[in-house]
Amino acid sequence: MAGYELTERAQYLFKALVERHIRDGQPVGSRTLARDSKLNLSPATIRNVMADLEEIGLIQSPHTSAGRVPTAQGYRFFVDSLLTIRPLDEAELRSLEAQFESGEDPGRLLSSASSLLSDITSLAGVVMLPRREQVALRQIEFLPLSASRVLVILVVNEREVQNRIIHTTRRYSSSELTQAANFINEHFAGRTLRDVRNRLIQQMQADREDMDRLMRSALEMAQQAFSEDDDEDDYLMAGETNLMSYAEMSDMKRLRQLFEAFGTKRDILHLLDQSLAADGLQIFIGNEAGYEALDVCSIVTSPYKVEDRVVGVLGVIGPTRMAYGRVIPIVDVTARLLGAALNPDK
C-alpha cells in the first residue's frame, strides 16, 4: 500500500466488506456490499472500488466465487486503521471478574483462563505458564519413600506447591534428608529455579573431595530436583476443536499441520515468547506468525503481570476473520484479571 491512500469512500466500503466477511465467512459481492454500506452507489461503481482494493492487495477473489474476501494484508490495514473496538459492558466485565478470585490455586487460575477465553470467543484459548526465570524457590523438603526413592516437595512463588519423585544412588535416612533440605533452604531460598540449577552445576563440577558428606548428599538430590525441565516454558490450551467449525480451516491437511503445531508446542511457544518480549497487546495475522501451519490463523495476545512484572502471556488463536473488535478487549481484560488474581499481595 506504499504510496497509495484510500479515499474515504473506499475505506468505508472496505470496512463494510471486512465486517460482512467476518460475520458470515462468505465472499462479498458488489450487490451485497451496496446493501450493507447503505451508500447510494451503483453496483458498477462499487465494482470499480473493489477492483482498486484488489489491485493494492487488500482483497482477493476466491476461484470459486465472484465475490471478494480480505487478504492478510487487508486484515492488517483493517485492524490498524479502521477497527472499532467495543469495550465490554458491565455485565460481561462482572462475569469475567467472577472467574478470578485471589487466593485460588495458581494452576487452577491458569487453566481456568485458557478455558474461559475459549468459551467466550469460541476460538482456541492459550495461556503461557509463568516464565521459569520468575519461579523462585521458597522452601524444599525431602521425604523418604521405598528403597532409594525420595519425594521432593517444592514451595515456589509464595503459594505454589510442586511434588516430584527422584531416585538416589543410595537410601537416605529421614535425618539425612532433613539436613540436606535445611542446607538447600539456607543457601538457595529466594533464588529462581534456573539460578539454583546453574549454581548447583557449578558446585557439582568442583572438587568433591573438598565437600563434606552433607553437601554431597544435598547436591545429589538437588541436582535431580532442579532438572533442566525447569527451564522449559509451557502453555495451556483449550478449545482447539472450535477451529474445526470454520470452513476456511476445515481442510484436513491444514488441520493436521495446525494440530501438530499445537502438539509439539515449539512454534506456539516461540510466538508467545515474542509477545512476552513486546510491549502490550500483540496481533499476528496470517503469515505474520512466520509458520506455515498458522497462515490462515490470527493470534491475539496480551501479557499478564505479577508484582508489576510481566511473567507470561495469554490469548486466542482463530481464523483471520475473527471478530477482532470483540476479541481484543476480552483478551486484554482477562490478562489483567489473571495477573491480579495471581498477585500474592491481593
Secondary structure, 3 states (H helix, E strand, C coil): CCCCCCCHHHHHHHHHHHHHHHHHCCCECHHHHHHHHCCCCCHHHHHHHHHHHHHCCCEECCCCCCCEEECHHHHHHHHHHHCCCCCCCHHHHHHHHCCCCCCCCHHHHHHHHHHHHHHHHCCEEEEECCCHHHCEEEEEEEEECCCCEEEEEEEECCCEEEEEEEECCCCCCHHHHHHHHHHHHHHHCCCEHHHHHHHHHHHHCCCHHHCCHHHHHHHHHHHHHCCHHHHCCCEEEECHHHHHHCHHHCCHHHHHHHHHHHHHCHHHHHHHHHHHHCCCCEEEEHHHHCCHHHCCEEEEEEEEEECCEEEEEEEEEEECCCCHHHHHHHHHHHHHHHHHHHCCCC
